Amino acid sequence: MGNSWSIKMFYVESWIIAAAFLIDFFTGDPRRYHPVIAIGKLIEKAEVFLRNKKLNSRSGGFLLFLSVTAVVFLFSILFVYFFIENLNRLSWFFSGIVLAVAGSFFIALRGLIEEAKKVDRLLDEGNLVQARISLKALVGRDTENLTPEKIRIAVIESLSENLSDGVIAPLFYFILGGFPCLILYKTVNTLDSMVGYKNERYINFGWFSAKMDDIFNYVPARITGILIVLSSFILLGFSAGKNSFKIMLRDRRKHSSPNSAVPEAAMSGAVGVKMGGPNYYGGILVEKPFIGDDLNTVDSEIVNLSIKIVILSSFLFISASIILRSIL
């Protein structure tokens, strides 16, 4: 750690963070051997172990969270300390590129865009059945009976929510605490996506993971909402930006999550689409309030506009963060 380019445990140079973002944007995630899959398998095995020990309540869920995050966080520290720092002694640039590639695995902008475009393209081709199947990669609701309009609304909802969870939040923690904090966030988010359900199996067991995900995403979700408002100002003009801000303030609490409605409401106001409402999850009808106003026809153009807002919001965040870092 001798020179200014040295990679410290909880600090990453801005060029490495920018490189990680751009690597994901241009190449996307690896098709095989993705580290998040390994985290998911660890969660599965830990859950099986705890349930076999009859730890099915909130205490079991707390132990699940504690054990999984501790193991993954420790691994990330060892990875930086032994592997990255040893590479750094040979070449600071090469070690930085390796860390950027590793960091890019936990940013999901390209994957989010590709999945959204895929579903929209299938609808344009008239392949409703395959569009419903492909939508499952983006949302947790039942998709078997959704109309083309409902599918596109679900895509726009996913774009706004996953902009926060999959792009802004990982970058936020990468900037805040280096690679270990990036991995910690992604582990918390993966725990929530696997056990943070309010059904009979996970209402108690997944409670702690869900609450911790709410805490970790509190700030990034609000940053994301502001970024969507700014992007709508730039792309669509004053009226759309004003409406995005108005709906974000008005409907930001219309969700069981304290965070999800913030970017969803901002996007809803930007593109003039009503989101939310009742949907089926696991065959059970879940009543949810509507977000936004029904101002525009939900078509392929609206989906593409939402994608542009997501891309611009991501670039605004990485640019503003690097500029702010250089000033501070």
C-alpha positions as a Markdown table, in Angstrom:
| # | Residue | x | y | z |
|---|---|---|---|---|
| 1 | Met | 0.0 | 0.0 | 0.0 |
| 2 | Gly | 2.9 | 2.3 | -0.7 |
| 3 | Asn | 1.7 | 4.7 | -3.3 |
| 4 | Ser | -1.4 | 6.8 | -4.0 |
| 5 | Trp | -2.7 | 4.2 | -6.4 |
| 6 | Ser | -2.6 | 1.4 | -3.8 |
| 7 | Ile | -5.9 | -0.4 | -3.2 |
| 8 | Lys | -6.9 | -0.1 | 0.4 |
| 9 | Met | -9.3 | -2.4 | 2.2 |
| 10 | Phe | -12.3 | -0.2 | 2.3 |
| 11 | Tyr | -11.4 | 2.3 | -0.3 |
| 12 | Val | -11.4 | 2.0 | -4.1 |
| 13 | Glu | -10.0 | 4.5 | -6.5 |
| 14 | Ser | -12.7 | 6.3 | -8.6 |
| 15 | Trp | -11.3 | 5.1 | -11.9 |
| 16 | Ile | -11.8 | 1.5 | -10.7 |
| 17 | Ile | -15.4 | 2.2 | -9.8 |
| 18 | Ala | -16.0 | 3.9 | -13.1 |
| 19 | Ala | -14.3 | 0.9 | -14.9 |
| 20 | Ala | -16.5 | -1.6 | -13.0 |
| 21 | Phe | -19.6 | 0.4 | -14.1 |
| 22 | Leu | -18.6 | 0.5 | -17.7 |
| 23 | Ile | -17.5 | -3.1 | -17.8 |
| 24 | Asp | -21.0 | -4.1 | -16.7 |
| 25 | Phe | -22.7 | -1.6 | -19.1 |
| 26 | Phe | -20.9 | -2.9 | -22.1 |
| 27 | Thr | -20.5 | -6.6 | -21.3 |
| 28 | Gly | -23.1 | -7.5 | -18.7 |
| 29 | Asp | -22.9 | -10.5 | -16.3 |
| 30 | Pro | -21.2 | -13.8 | -17.0 |
| 31 | Arg | -23.6 | -16.5 | -18.1 |
| 32 | Arg | -21.9 | -19.1 | -15.8 |
| 33 | Tyr | -20.1 | -19.1 | -12.5 |
| 34 | His | -21.6 | -15.9 | -11.3 |
| 35 | Pro | -20.6 | -15.0 | -7.7 |
| 36 | Val | -24.2 | -14.1 | -6.7 |
| 37 | Ile | -25.2 | -17.6 | -7.6 |
| 38 | Ala | -22.6 | -18.9 | -5.1 |
| 39 | Ile | -24.1 | -16.5 | -2.4 |
| 40 | Gly | -27.5 | -17.9 | -3.2 |
| 41 | Lys | -26.3 | -21.5 | -2.8 |
| 42 | Leu | -24.7 | -20.6 | 0.6 |
| 43 | Ile | -28.1 | -19.1 | 1.7 |
| 44 | Glu | -29.9 | -22.2 | 0.6 |
| 45 | Lys | -27.5 | -24.5 | 2.5 |
| 46 | Ala | -27.6 | -22.3 | 5.6 |
| 47 | Glu | -31.4 | -22.3 | 5.6 |
| 48 | Val | -31.6 | -26.1 | 5.3 |
| 49 | Phe | -29.2 | -26.5 | 8.1 |
| 50 | Leu | -31.1 | -24.1 | 10.4 |
| 51 | Arg | -34.5 | -25.6 | 9.6 |
| 52 | Asn | -33.1 | -29.1 | 10.3 |
| 53 | Lys | -32.1 | -27.7 | 13.7 |
| 54 | Lys | -35.8 | -26.6 | 14.2 |
| 55 | Leu | -34.7 | -22.9 | 14.0 |
| 56 | Asn | -37.7 | -21.8 | 11.9 |
| 57 | Ser | -38.6 | -18.6 | 13.8 |
| 58 | Arg | -37.2 | -15.1 | 13.9 |
| 59 | Ser | -34.2 | -16.3 | 15.8 |
| 60 | Gly | -33.4 | -18.7 | 13.0 |
| 61 | Gly | -33.7 | -16.0 | 10.5 |
| 62 | Phe | -31.4 | -13.8 | 12.5 |
| 63 | Leu | -28.8 | -16.6 | 12.6 |
| 64 | Leu | -29.2 | -17.1 | 8.8 |
| 65 | Phe | -28.5 | -13.4 | 8.2 |
| 66 | Leu | -25.6 | -13.2 | 10.6 |
| 67 | Ser | -23.9 | -16.4 | 9.4 |
| 68 | Val | -24.2 | -15.7 | 5.7 |
| 69 | Thr | -23.2 | -12.1 | 5.8 |
| 70 | Ala | -20.2 | -12.9 | 8.1 |
| 71 | Val | -18.9 | -15.6 | 5.8 |
| 72 | Val | -19.3 | -13.6 | 2.6 |
| 73 | Phe | -17.9 | -10.4 | 4.2 |
| 74 | Leu | -14.9 | -12.2 | 5.5 |
| 75 | Phe | -14.3 | -13.8 | 2.1 |
| 76 | Ser | -14.4 | -10.4 | 0.5 |
| 77 | Ile | -11.8 | -9.0 | 2.9 |
| 78 | Leu | -9.5 | -12.0 | 2.3 |
| 79 | Phe | -9.9 | -11.6 | -1.4 |
| 80 | Val | -8.8 | -7.9 | -1.3 |
| 81 | Tyr | -6.1 | -8.4 | 1.3 |
| 82 | Phe | -4.4 | -11.5 | -0.2 |
| 83 | Phe | -5.2 | -11.5 | -3.9 |
| 84 | Ile | -5.7 | -7.9 | -4.9 |
| 85 | Glu | -2.9 | -6.5 | -2.7 |
| 86 | Asn | -0.5 | -9.1 | -4.0 |
| 87 | Leu | -1.4 | -8.2 | -7.6 |
| 88 | Asn | -0.9 | -4.6 | -6.6 |
| 89 | Arg | 2.7 | -5.2 | -5.8 |
| 90 | Leu | 3.2 | -6.3 | -9.3 |
| 91 | Ser | 1.1 | -3.7 | -11.1 |
| 92 | Trp | -1.3 | -1.2 | -9.6 |
| 93 | Phe | -3.1 | -1.0 | -13.0 |
| 94 | Phe | -3.6 | -4.7 | -13.4 |
| 95 | Ser | -4.8 | -5.1 | -9.8 |
| 96 | Gly | -7.3 | -2.3 | -10.4 |
| 97 | Ile | -8.6 | -3.9 | -13.5 |
| 98 | Val | -9.1 | -7.2 | -11.7 |
| 99 | Leu | -11.0 | -5.5 | -8.9 |
| 100 | Ala | -13.1 | -3.6 | -11.5 |
| 101 | Val | -14.0 | -6.8 | -13.2 |
| 102 | Ala | -14.9 | -8.4 | -9.8 |
| 103 | Gly | -17.0 | -5.3 | -8.9 |
| 104 | Ser | -18.8 | -5.4 | -12.2 |
| 105 | Phe | -20.3 | -8.8 | -11.3 |
| 106 | Phe | -22.4 | -7.1 | -8.6 |
| 107 | Ile | -23.7 | -4.3 | -10.8 |
| 108 | Ala | -26.7 | -5.2 | -12.9 |
| 109 | Leu | -27.4 | -2.4 | -15.4 |
| 110 | Arg | -26.8 | -4.3 | -18.6 |
| 111 | Gly | -28.7 | -7.3 | -17.5 |
| 112 | Leu | -31.7 | -5.2 | -16.4 |
| 113 | Ile | -31.8 | -3.4 | -19.8 |
| 114 | Glu | -31.4 | -6.6 | -21.8 |
| 115 | Glu | -34.2 | -8.4 | -19.9 |
| 116 | Ala | -36.6 | -5.4 | -20.3 |
| 117 | Lys | -35.8 | -5.1 | -24.0 |
| 118 | Lys | -36.3 | -8.9 | -24.4 |
| 119 | Val | -39.8 | -8.8 | -22.9 |
| 120 | Asp | -40.8 | -5.8 | -24.9 |
| 121 | Arg | -39.5 | -7.3 | -28.2 |
| 122 | Leu | -41.5 | -10.5 | -27.6 |
| 123 | Leu | -44.6 | -8.4 | -27.2 |
| 124 | Asp | -43.9 | -6.5 | -30.4 |
| 125 | Glu | -43.5 | -9.9 | -32.1 |
| 126 | Gly | -46.9 | -11.1 | -30.7 |
| 127 | Asn | -45.3 | -13.8 | -28.6 |
| 128 | Leu | -47.4 | -13.2 | -25.5 |
| 129 | Val | -46.7 | -16.6 | -23.9 |
| 130 | Gln | -42.9 | -16.2 | -24.1 |
| 131 | Ala | -43.1 | -12.6 | -22.9 |
| 132 | Arg | -45.0 | -13.8 | -19.8 |
| 133 | Ile | -42.3 | -16.4 | -19.2 |
| 134 | Ser | -39.4 | -14.0 | -19.7 |
| 135 | Leu | -41.0 | -11.4 | -17.4 |
| 136 | Lys | -40.4 | -13.9 | -14.5 |
| 137 | Ala | -36.7 | -12.8 | -14.6 |
| 138 | Leu | -37.7 | -9.3 | -13.6 |
| 139 | Val | -40.7 | -9.6 | -11.2 |
| 140 | Gly | -42.0 | -11.9 | -8.4 |
| 141 | Arg | -45.7 | -11.7 | -9.3 |
| 142 | Asp | -47.6 | -14.4 | -11.2 |
| 143 | Thr | -47.3 | -13.6 | -14.9 |
| 144 | Glu | -49.4 | -16.4 | -16.6 |
| 145 | Asn | -52.5 | -14.2 | -17.1 |
| 146 | Leu | -51.0 | -10.7 | -17.6 |
| 147 | Thr | -52.1 | -8.7 | -20.6 |
| 148 | Pro | -49.5 | -7.0 | -22.8 |
| 149 | Glu | -50.2 | -3.7 | -21.1 |
| 150 | Lys | -49.8 | -5.2 | -17.6 |
| 151 | Ile | -46.6 | -6.9 | -18.7 |
| 152 | Arg | -45.1 | -3.6 | -19.9 |
| 153 | Ile | -46.2 | -1.9 | -16.7 |
| 154 | Ala | -44.4 | -4.6 | -14.8 |
| 155 | Val | -41.3 | -4.1 | -16.9 |
| 156 | Ile | -41.3 | -0.3 | -16.1 |
| 157 | Glu | -41.9 | -1.0 | -12.4 |
| 158 | Ser | -38.9 | -3.4 | -12.4 |
| 159 | Leu | -36.7 | -1.0 | -14.3 |
| 160 | Ser | -37.3 | 1.7 | -11.6 |
| 161 | Glu | -37.0 | -0.6 | -8.6 |
| 162 | Asn | -34.0 | -2.5 | -9.9 |
| 163 | Leu | -32.2 | 0.7 | -10.9 |
| 164 | Ser | -32.0 | 1.3 | -7.2 |
| 165 | Asp | -31.3 | -2.3 | -6.0 |
| 166 | Gly | -29.2 | -3.4 | -8.9 |
| 167 | Val | -27.2 | -0.3 | -9.9 |
| 168 | Ile | -27.3 | 2.7 | -7.6 |
| 169 | Ala | -27.1 | 0.9 | -4.3 |
| 170 | Pro | -24.2 | -1.4 | -5.3 |
| 171 | Leu | -22.3 | 1.6 | -6.6 |
| 172 | Phe | -23.2 | 3.6 | -3.5 |
| 173 | Tyr | -21.7 | 1.0 | -1.2 |
| 174 | Phe | -18.7 | 0.4 | -3.5 |
| 175 | Ile | -17.9 | 4.1 | -3.2 |
| 176 | Leu | -18.7 | 4.2 | 0.5 |
| 177 | Gly | -16.8 | 1.1 | 1.7 |
| 178 | Gly | -14.9 | -0.5 | -1.1 |
| 179 | Phe | -15.3 | -4.1 | -2.3 |
| 180 | Pro | -16.2 | -5.6 | 1.1 |
| 181 | Cys | -19.1 | -3.2 | 1.5 |
| 182 | Leu | -20.2 | -3.8 | -2.1 |
| 183 | Ile | -20.3 | -7.6 | -1.4 |
| 184 | Leu | -22.0 | -7.0 | 2.0 |
| 185 | Tyr | -24.8 | -5.1 | 0.3 |
| 186 | Lys | -25.3 | -7.6 | -2.4 |
| 187 | Thr | -25.5 | -10.4 | 0.1 |
| 188 | Val | -28.1 | -8.5 | 2.1 |
| 189 | Asn | -30.1 | -7.9 | -1.1 |
| 190 | Thr | -29.8 | -11.5 | -2.1 |
| 191 | Leu | -31.0 | -12.7 | 1.3 |
| 192 | Asp | -34.1 | -10.5 | 1.0 |
| 193 | Ser | -34.8 | -11.7 | -2.5 |
| 194 | Met | -34.7 | -15.3 | -1.3 |
| 195 | Val | -36.2 | -15.3 | 2.2 |
| 196 | Gly | -37.8 | -11.8 | 2.6 |
| 197 | Tyr | -41.3 | -12.9 | 1.6 |
| 198 | Lys | -44.4 | -12.3 | 3.7 |
| 199 | Asn | -45.8 | -15.8 | 3.2 |
| 200 | Glu | -46.3 | -18.6 | 5.7 |
| 201 | Arg | -42.8 | -20.0 | 5.2 |
| 202 | Tyr | -40.9 | -16.8 | 5.5 |
| 203 | Ile | -43.0 | -14.3 | 7.5 |
| 204 | Asn | -40.9 | -14.9 | 10.6 |
| 205 | Phe | -37.8 | -16.6 | 9.2 |
| 206 | Gly | -37.1 | -13.9 | 6.6 |
| 207 | Trp | -38.2 | -10.9 | 8.7 |
| 208 | Phe | -34.7 | -9.8 | 9.8 |
| 209 | Ser | -33.2 | -10.1 | 6.3 |
| 210 | Ala | -36.1 | -8.0 | 4.9 |
| 211 | Lys | -35.7 | -5.3 | 7.5 |
| 212 | Met | -31.9 | -5.1 | 7.0 |
| 213 | Asp | -32.5 | -4.8 | 3.2 |
| 214 | Asp | -34.9 | -1.9 | 3.9 |
| 215 | Ile | -32.2 | -0.2 | 6.0 |
| 216 | Phe | -29.4 | -0.8 | 3.4 |
| 217 | Asn | -31.6 | 0.5 | 0.6 |
| 218 | Tyr | -33.1 | 3.6 | 2.4 |
| 219 | Val | -30.6 | 6.1 | 1.1 |
| 220 | Pro | -29.9 | 4.6 | -2.4 |
| 221 | Ala | -33.7 | 4.5 | -3.1 |
| 222 | Arg | -34.1 | 8.2 | -2.4 |
| 223 | Ile | -31.0 | 9.0 | -4.5 |
| 224 | Thr | -32.5 | 6.9 | -7.3 |
| 225 | Gly | -35.8 | 8.8 | -7.1 |
| 226 | Ile | -34.0 | 12.2 | -7.4 |
| 227 | Leu | -31.9 | 10.8 | -10.3 |
| 228 | Ile | -35.0 | 9.8 | -12.2 |
| 229 | Val | -36.5 | 13.2 | -11.7 |
| 230 | Leu | -33.3 | 14.9 | -13.0 |
| 231 | Ser | -33.2 | 12.5 | -16.0 |
| 232 | Ser | -36.8 | 13.2 | -16.9 |
| 233 | Phe | -36.0 | 16.9 | -16.8 |
| 234 | Ile | -33.1 | 16.4 | -19.2 |
| 235 | Leu | -34.8 | 13.9 | -21.6 |
| 236 | Leu | -38.4 | 15.1 | -21.5 |
| 237 | Gly | -38.4 | 18.7 | -20.4 |
| 238 | Phe | -39.7 | 20.7 | -17.5 |
| 239 | Ser | -43.3 | 19.4 | -17.5 |
| 240 | Ala | -42.3 | 15.7 | -17.2 |
| 241 | Gly | -39.6 | 16.5 | -14.6 |
| 242 | Lys | -42.1 | 18.5 | -12.6 |
| 243 | Asn | -44.6 | 15.7 | -12.7 |
| 244 | Ser | -42.0 | 13.1 | -11.8 |
| 245 | Phe | -41.1 | 15.1 | -8.7 |
| 246 | Lys | -44.8 | 15.7 | -7.8 |
| 247 | Ile | -45.7 | 12.0 | -8.1 |
| 248 | Met | -42.6 | 10.9 | -6.2 |
| 249 | Leu | -43.6 | 13.2 | -3.3 |
| 250 | Arg | -47.2 | 12.2 | -3.4 |
| 251 | Asp | -47.0 | 8.4 | -3.8 |
| 252 | Arg | -43.6 | 7.6 | -2.2 |
| 253 | Arg | -45.3 | 5.8 | 0.7 |
| 254 | Lys | -47.7 | 3.7 | -1.4 |
| 255 | His | -45.9 | 0.4 | -0.9 |
| 256 | Ser | -45.3 | -2.2 | 1.8 |
| 257 | Ser | -41.6 | -1.5 | 1.4 |
| 258 | Pro | -40.4 | 1.9 | 2.7 |
| 259 | Asn | -38.1 | 2.2 | -0.4 |
| 260 | Ser | -39.6 | 0.6 | -3.5 |
| 261 | Ala | -42.3 | 3.3 | -4.1 |
| 262 | Val | -39.8 | 6.1 | -4.2 |
| 263 | Pro | -38.2 | 5.3 | -7.6 |
| 264 | Glu | -41.4 | 3.7 | -8.9 |
| 265 | Ala | -43.4 | 6.9 | -8.2 |
| 266 | Ala | -40.6 | 9.0 | -9.8 |
| 267 | Met | -40.7 | 6.9 | -12.9 |
| 268 | Ser | -44.5 | 6.8 | -13.0 |
| 269 | Gly | -44.6 | 10.5 | -13.0 |
| 270 | Ala | -41.9 | 10.8 | -15.6 |
| 271 | Val | -43.6 | 8.6 | -18.2 |
| 272 | Gly | -47.2 | 9.1 | -17.2 |
| 273 | Val | -48.0 | 5.5 | -16.4 |
| 274 | Lys | -50.1 | 4.2 | -13.5 |
| 275 | Met | -48.2 | 1.4 | -11.6 |
| 276 | Gly | -49.0 | -0.9 | -8.7 |
| 277 | Gly | -52.5 | -2.1 | -7.9 |
| 278 | Pro | -53.6 | -5.6 | -7.1 |
| 279 | Asn | -51.5 | -8.6 | -8.4 |
| 280 | Tyr | -51.3 | -12.3 | -7.8 |
| 281 | Tyr | -48.3 | -13.7 | -6.0 |
| 282 | Gly | -48.2 | -17.5 | -5.7 |
| 283 | Gly | -51.8 | -17.7 | -6.6 |
| 284 | Ile | -52.8 | -15.3 | -3.9 |
| 285 | Leu | -54.3 | -11.9 | -4.7 |
| 286 | Val | -52.4 | -9.1 | -3.0 |
| 287 | Glu | -54.1 | -5.7 | -2.9 |
| 288 | Lys | -51.7 | -2.9 | -3.4 |
| 289 | Pro | -52.4 | 0.8 | -3.9 |
| 290 | Phe | -51.9 | 2.4 | -7.3 |
| 291 | Ile | -48.9 | 4.7 | -8.0 |
| 292 | Gly | -49.1 | 7.6 | -10.4 |
| 293 | Asp | -51.7 | 8.7 | -12.9 |
| 294 | Asp | -52.8 | 7.0 | -16.1 |
| 295 | Leu | -51.7 | 9.7 | -18.6 |
| 296 | Asn | -50.2 | 7.7 | -21.5 |
| 297 | Thr | -50.8 | 4.5 | -23.4 |
| 298 | Val | -48.4 | 1.9 | -22.2 |
| 299 | Asp | -46.6 | 0.8 | -25.4 |
| 300 | Ser | -43.1 | 0.0 | -26.6 |
| 301 | Glu | -42.1 | 3.6 | -26.8 |
| 302 | Ile | -42.9 | 4.1 | -23.1 |
| 303 | Val | -40.7 | 1.1 | -22.2 |
| 304 | Asn | -37.8 | 2.4 | -24.3 |
| 305 | Leu | -38.2 | 5.8 | -22.7 |
| 306 | Ser | -38.0 | 4.2 | -19.3 |
| 307 | Ile | -34.8 | 2.4 | -20.3 |
| 308 | Lys | -33.3 | 5.7 | -21.4 |
| 309 | Ile | -34.2 | 7.2 | -18.0 |
| 310 | Val | -32.5 | 4.3 | -16.3 |
| 311 | Ile | -29.3 | 4.6 | -18.3 |
| 312 | Leu | -29.1 | 8.4 | -17.9 |
| 313 | Ser | -29.8 | 8.1 | -14.1 |
| 314 | Ser | -26.9 | 5.6 | -13.8 |
| 315 | Phe | -24.5 | 7.7 | -15.7 |
| 316 | Leu | -25.5 | 10.8 | -13.7 |
| 317 | Phe | -24.9 | 9.0 | -10.5 |
| 318 | Ile | -21.4 | 7.6 | -11.4 |
| 319 | Ser | -20.4 | 11.0 | -12.9 |
| 320 | Ala | -21.6 | 13.1 | -9.9 |
| 321 | Ser | -20.1 | 10.6 | -7.4 |
| 322 | Ile | -16.6 | 10.8 | -9.1 |
| 323 | Ile | -16.8 | 14.6 | -9.3 |
| 324 | Leu | -17.8 | 14.9 | -5.7 |
| 325 | Arg | -15.0 | 12.5 | -4.6 |
| 326 | Ser | -12.4 | 14.6 | -6.4 |
| 327 | Ile | -13.6 | 17.8 | -4.8 |
| 328 | Leu | -13.7 | 16.2 | -1.3 |
